[in-house]
Amino acid sequence: QHRLASKTFLVARTVHEILTDAQRIGALGLRPISEVIEHAGAFAFALPDSCGNIVDLGSGAGVPGLVVAELRPELYITLVDRRAKRTDALERAVASLGWSHRVRVVCADVAALTRQDEWRNTFGAVMSRGFGPHETTLKYSAALARPGGTVLLSEPPAGSKNRWDAAVVAAAGLEGPESVLHLARFTKKTER
């Protein structure tokens, strides 16, 4: 964003530049940005063609949400984070990328959203890279996914034990997981 006299205008940017800036200010870990983008790209690959609208929980600096928005321009994406500083930066990023018509940013607590009718059972897919404890992430994701929808969650590094207890998955109204690259993909049951 630049100021010239009394006018403010946005300079078009790339996702790589936005994530590099986020890393520089400490909003993103030290992993090389090209690896962050490649890792987040798996979410775009694993999303079904029919999902239409998706939500990224705990968007932070915009990973995986901004990467998915770049790779899957046909999707409508909602980026949710409870930290206003993060969502302010995401709003500027989305505007500078020219995506305001298909990517929205919401500053809210996910737990509160799961209790609101306009959010429950709404999204064709819910994704999260590192939102919180996996049981909580699974529960909140399931609440926001529509019946038949997809839940995509990052898995721990290869060689880690399976963290998805079948009873917890079933209690959330989900089936799975199916392993897709480094992600766990669940499907929300159409009837409970």
C-alpha positions in Angstrom: 0.0 0.0 0.0 1.4 3.4 -0.9 0.2 6.9 -0.2 0.5 9.7 -2.7 -0.8 13.0 -1.5 -4.3 12.2 -0.2 -4.8 9.0 -2.2 -4.1 5.5 -1.1 -3.7 2.7 -3.7 -2.7 -0.9 -3.6 0.2 -2.4 -5.5 -0.6 -5.7 -7.1 1.4 -8.4 -5.4 2.0 -12.2 -5.5 1.2 -14.8 -2.9 5.0 -15.5 -2.7 5.7 -11.8 -1.8 2.9 -11.7 0.7 4.1 -14.8 2.5 7.7 -13.6 2.4 6.6 -10.4 4.1 4.6 -12.4 6.7 7.7 -14.5 7.4 9.8 -11.4 7.8 7.5 -10.0 10.5 7.3 -13.3 12.3 3.7 -14.3 11.2 5.0 -17.4 9.4 7.7 -19.9 10.4 11.2 -20.1 8.9 10.5 -22.9 6.3 11.5 -21.6 2.8 8.5 -19.9 1.2 8.7 -22.2 -1.9 8.3 -25.2 0.5 5.4 -23.5 2.3 3.6 -22.9 -1.0 4.3 -26.5 -2.2 3.0 -27.9 1.1 -0.2 -25.7 1.0 -0.7 -26.6 -2.7 -1.6 -30.2 -1.5 -4.8 -28.7 -0.1 -5.8 -27.4 -3.6 -5.1 -30.8 -5.1 -7.1 -32.7 -2.4 -10.2 -30.5 -2.6 -13.0 -32.1 -4.7 -14.1 -30.2 -7.8 -17.6 -29.9 -6.4 -16.8 -28.1 -3.1 -17.6 -24.6 -4.4 -17.1 -22.7 -1.1 -14.5 -23.4 1.5 -13.3 -22.1 4.8 -9.7 -22.0 6.1 -9.7 -22.1 9.9 -6.9 -20.3 11.7 -5.7 -18.7 8.5 -2.9 -16.7 10.2 -0.7 -15.4 7.4 -2.9 -17.0 4.8 -1.6 -20.6 4.6 -3.1 -22.6 3.0 -6.0 -20.3 2.1 -4.1 -17.8 -0.2 -2.3 -20.6 -1.9 -5.5 -22.5 -2.6 -7.1 -19.3 -3.8 -4.3 -18.9 -6.3 -4.4 -22.5 -7.5 -8.2 -22.9 -7.5 -9.7 -19.6 -8.8 -13.1 -21.1 -9.3 -13.6 -21.5 -5.5 -15.0 -19.0 -3.0 -12.8 -18.9 0.1 -13.4 -17.6 3.6 -10.3 -17.0 5.7 -11.0 -17.1 9.4 -8.7 -16.0 12.2 -9.4 -14.6 15.6 -6.5 -12.2 15.6 -7.4 -8.8 14.2 -3.8 -8.1 13.3 -3.7 -11.2 11.1 -7.1 -10.5 9.5 -6.1 -6.9 8.8 -3.0 -8.1 7.0 -5.1 -10.8 5.1 -7.6 -8.2 4.0 -4.8 -6.0 2.5 -3.3 -9.1 0.9 -6.6 -10.2 -0.7 -7.2 -6.7 -2.0 -3.7 -6.4 -3.4 -4.2 -9.7 -5.2 -7.5 -8.5 -6.7 -9.5 -11.3 -5.1 -12.0 -9.4 -3.0 -14.8 -10.8 -5.1 -14.0 -14.4 -4.2 -12.1 -14.4 -1.0 -13.4 -12.9 2.2 -11.7 -12.5 5.5 -13.4 -12.9 8.9 -12.1 -12.0 12.3 -13.8 -14.3 14.7 -13.4 -17.1 17.1 -14.1 -20.4 15.3 -15.9 -21.9 18.4 -18.4 -19.0 18.3 -19.0 -19.5 14.5 -19.8 -23.2 15.0 -22.8 -22.1 17.2 -24.2 -19.7 14.6 -26.8 -21.1 12.2 -25.5 -19.1 9.2 -22.1 -20.9 9.6 -23.1 -24.4 10.6 -23.3 -27.0 7.7 -22.4 -24.3 5.2 -19.1 -25.1 3.5 -18.3 -27.6 0.8 -14.9 -28.0 2.4 -13.2 -27.0 5.6 -9.4 -26.9 5.8 -6.8 -26.2 8.4 -3.0 -26.4 8.6 -2.5 -26.0 12.3 -5.5 -24.6 14.0 -5.4 -26.3 17.4 -5.6 -29.7 19.1 -6.7 -32.2 16.4 -9.8 -33.3 18.3 -11.0 -29.7 18.5 -10.1 -29.0 14.9 -12.0 -32.0 13.8 -15.1 -31.1 15.8 -15.2 -27.5 14.6 -14.5 -28.4 11.0 -17.3 -31.0 11.0 -19.7 -28.4 12.4 -19.0 -26.0 9.5 -18.9 -28.6 6.7 -22.2 -29.3 4.9 -23.4 -32.9 4.7 -21.3 -34.7 2.1 -18.6 -32.0 2.5 -14.9 -32.4 2.9 -12.7 -31.8 5.9 -8.9 -31.5 5.1 -6.4 -31.3 7.9 -2.6 -31.3 7.9 -1.0 -34.5 9.3 2.1 -34.6 11.4 5.4 -35.6 9.8 5.6 -39.1 8.2 6.3 -41.8 10.7 4.0 -40.3 13.4 1.3 -42.6 14.8 -2.3 -42.3 13.6 -3.9 -39.6 15.7 -7.5 -40.1 14.5 -9.5 -42.1 17.0 -12.4 -43.8 15.2 -14.8 -42.9 18.0 -13.8 -39.2 17.8 -14.2 -39.2 14.0 -17.6 -40.9 14.2 -18.8 -38.6 17.0 -18.0 -35.6 14.8 -20.2 -37.1 12.1 -17.3 -37.8 9.8 -16.0 -40.8 7.8 -12.3 -41.4 7.1 -9.6 -40.4 7.1 -8.3 -41.0 3.7 -4.6 -40.0 3.4 -3.9 -37.6 0.5 -0.2 -36.6 0.4 0.4 -35.1 3.9 -3.3 -34.5 4.6 -6.1 -36.3 6.3 -9.3 -36.1 4.2 -12.7 -36.7 5.9 -16.2 -36.7 4.5 -19.1 -35.4 6.5 -21.9 -38.0 6.7 -25.1 -37.1 4.9 -27.2 -38.4 7.8 -26.4 -38.7 11.5 
